[in-house]
Amino acid sequence: MWGRRPKPEQPGPGQESVWDYPRPPALRPAGQHVVVVLGGVRVCTTDAALQVLETSHPPTYYLPRTDFVEGSLRPAPGHSFCEWKGQASYLDVVGGEHGEVVAAQAAWYYPSPTAPFAALVDHVALYPGRMDQCLVDGEVVRPQPGGFYGGWVTDRVVGPFKGGPGSTGW
């Protein structure tokens, strides 16, 4: 069902509206400190994340593969295709003190992204809702509504966000 574009929320000081993000999406350095916890263990800590910004979506964070704890990423079955970035491959995220916690197919990457997104090589995105916790500059991230999208909602962005009921046609 195609829905009407909703009325964007008005951003306050220090905020941005996801309705000001472009389509096709843009890529920018996040410039923020990011921590990912799974199984009570930090599986990634980075200050070098990238963000993909697309109309109606909270930013998707792409984290350098080299900033993940060794053994916390492993190949998983499955691929998907993004019209802007190309073919993605999936990863399991492994956490816990002894690797006992597995978030199956909770992360993805682009082995050969399209030219505008070449900087995503060796970067991994993940679903924040499948982790114990994701933090951006100390703020706990809220997952983008719906199970399909991997956006990270923080107080820095206002919506409404694609992914919830009735947002299919945005």
N, C-alpha and C positions, 0 to 999 in steps of 0.2 A: 504494500500500500504506500502510495506516495503522499507524504505529508507536506504541509507548508513549512517554509523556513520560519523557525520560531523567532520571537523577539529577543535579540541579544541582551544579556545583562550588562549593565553599565559598569565598567571597571573602575575601581577606586585607585587611590595613590599606590604606585608600585605594582599594579596588576595589569594584565592584558587580557583582552577578549579573544577567545578562540575563533570568533567570527571575523577577526581581523587577519587571521592566518590565511595564506594563499592556497590556491588550487591551480596548478599542481603544487605539491608541498614544497616547503623550503627546508634547508638544512643549516643549522648553526651550532657553534660550540655552546654548551650549557653554561659554563662558567660557574658551576656549583659543585659542592662536595656531595657525593652520592655514596650511600652505603646500602648493601643488600644483605639480608639475614635470612637463612633457611636452616631449620633444625637447630636454632639457637646459636648458630655460628655465622660469622661474617664470611660470605662467599665472594663478595666484591666490595672494594673500596676504591673510589677514583675521584680525581679532580679534572678528568679529561673526557667527560661524557659529551656526546653530541645529541642534539634534539632534532627530530623531524616534526615540523609544524604544518598541520593541514586544517583547512576550514572545518570548523565544528568539532574538532578533536583536541583533547588535551595533549600536550607534547608526549611523544614516544621517545624514551631515552635509549640511546645506543652506547654501551659501555665497552671500553677497550678489552678485548679478550685477555690481554696480558695483565689486566688488573683483577682478574678472577683468581681465586685460590686454585692452585694446581689440583686437578681431579674433580673440580666442581662443575665442569661441563663435559657432557659426553654425547656423542651422536645419537639421534633418535630418528625413527622412521618418519617420513612425511615431507612434503614440499607444498608450497603455495606460491601463487604468483601475484605480484603487485604491478599494476599498470605503470607505476612511476619508477619503482626501484628494481624490478626484475624478479627472478626466482629466488625464493627463500628456502633454506633448509632448517630443520628443527633440531633442538638440543634438549636433553634432560638437564635439569639443574640438581646437583647433588650436594646435600648439606648434612649437618649433624656432626657430632664429635668423631664418629667412626664411619661417616658416609651412609648412615642408615635411613636418611630422609631423601626421597627422590620426588621431585616435581616433574612428572613426565611431560615431555613436549612443551615445557613452560617457557622456552626461549627460542629465538630464531636469529638467523644471520643471512647476509647476502654474500655468497662466495664471489660472485661477479656482478656487482650492481651496475645499473646503467650509468652512463657518464656523469650526469648531474649529481649522482649519489656515490661517486667513487670513494669518497672519504669514509663510507660505511664498511669498507673492507676491514676485516679483523676487529669488527665491533659486533656486539651481541645485544639484542633487545630482549626483554622478558616481560611476562605478565605480572605486574606487582601484586595482584590479588592471589597469586599462587605461591608467594613467598611469605615467610613469617612477617617480614617488615621490609619496606624500602623507605629510605630517608633521603631527603634533599635538603641540604643545609640544616639538618637536624629536625626538619618537619616530616612527620609520618605521611607517606603518600597514600592516597585513596585511589583504588582502581577505577578506570573508566567504566561506566555502566555497560552491562551486557558482557557476554563471555568471549566475544570475538575480537574486540579491540584491545590494544595494549597501552593505552594512554595512561599517563601519570597525572592525577589531579592533586594540585597543591593550592594553597591560598593565593598563589600568584596568578592563577588563571580563573576566569569566569566563563560560564557557558550561556545557555544550556549546552550539554555535551551529547554528541551522537552516541547511540548505543542503548539508550533507554527505550521503553515502550513508546511507539509512535514515531520513532526517529528514522525509520528505514529509508524514507525518501529524501532526507536532507542532503 
